[in-house]
Amino acid sequence: MTPTHRHSISWFAVIGVLAAGVHYVVAVSLELTHVLNAIYANTAGFLCAFPVSYFGHRKLSFSGQISSHLHAFPRFFIVALFGFLANQLLVINAIYFTSVPFWLVLGVVMVIVAVSTYFLSRYWAFKGGL
């Protein structure tokens, strides 16, 4: 593993944990206080975490990759949206088919989805271009 790749993984983990924390705290807070049901709370959490994720990854995780904002943003949005849709599908199924509480389901699902998001971001969203 090259030093650049190791640096990228380290920052990805830090930014990922920060964005996941925002997503998780917003979603679980909204659901526990009955402001929104789990599905809408999860969506609100994603929307609050997305800017943290994009700008953190752009400036720190993948700073060595050369890509313009016009090139990286739509690609990263697609990656994030793919991750969120996978997240939402897993959350909906777990809530529907199990009695596991939302806070636990969301935590587990977020870890599972994070791995695929890293590889799609590194090798596609922030890969050099335009």
N, C-alpha and C positions, 0 to 999 in steps of 0.2 A: 504494500500500500504506500503510495507516494505521500510526502509531507503535505502537499496541496489537498489531496483527497482526504487525509486525516483531519486537516484543518476544516475542510468543508463539512465533514461528518460531525465534528465537535460543535461548530456553529449551528449546524442544522438541528442538533439535539437541543442546544440552548434555546434557539428561537422556537423550535417545535414545542418544547415544554412551556415556554411563555405563551405562545398562541393557544396551545391546548388548555392551559390554565384559564385563559380568558374565556374560551369556548365553554369549558366545563363549569366554571363559576357562574357565568351568565345563565347557561341552560339549566343547571340544577337549582339555582336560586329562583328562577322564574317558575320552574315546575313545583318546587317545594312550597312556595308561597301561593300557589294556585293562580298566578297571574296568567300563565299559559299552560296548555297541556304539553306533555313531553315532546310531541312532534314539532309543535311551533316553538317551544323553548329551545330545542336543538337547533332549529333554523336560526333563531335570534343569536344563539351562541356562535354559530358559524359566521354570521354576518359581522359580529363584533370582532372576531378573531382574524378574519381575512386580512385586513390592513396590517395588523401586527405581523402576520406571517409573510405577506408579500414583501413589505419594505425591509423587514429583518433579514429574510433570505436574500433579497437582492443586494443589500448593502454588506452583509456579513457572510452568510453561508456560501454564496456563489459569486462573491465579489471578483474572483479571478476569471470568471467567464465573461467574454465580451459579447454583450447583446444589448440592443437599445431597449428602452422602456416600451416602445411601440411593438417590438418583437416579443419581449419577455412577458409583459403583462397579460395579453390575451392567452398565451400558452399556459402561464401559471394559473390564470383563472380557470382554464379548462381542467388542469390537474386538480386544483382545489375543488372545483365543482364535482369532478369524478369522485374524489375522496369523500366529499360530503354526501353525494348520492349513495355511495357504498355504505357510508356511516348510517345514513337515514334508513336505508333498506334493512341493514342489520339490526338497528334499534327497533324499528317497527316490528320486525319478526320476533325479536326477543321479547318485546312487551306483549305482543299478541299471543305467543305460544308458551311463555314461561311466566312465573310469578316473581322473577328476579327484579329487584327495584331499579328504577331508571338510573339512579346515580351510579350503580354498579355496572349496569349494562353499558352506559355511555363511556365509562372509564375503560372497560375492556375493549370496546369497539374502537375507541380512539387510538389505542396502542396498535391494534391490528392494521388499521388504515394508514398509520404514520409511515410504515415501512415502504409501502408502494408509492406513497407521495414523495418520499425522498428520491427514489430512483427515477420517477417520472420528471421531477424537478431538475435533477442533476443532468440527466441525459437527454432531456427534450426541452423543457420550458426555458432554462437559462443557458442552453447550448448556444454557441455563437451563431450569428446570422445577421440579417439586415442591420 
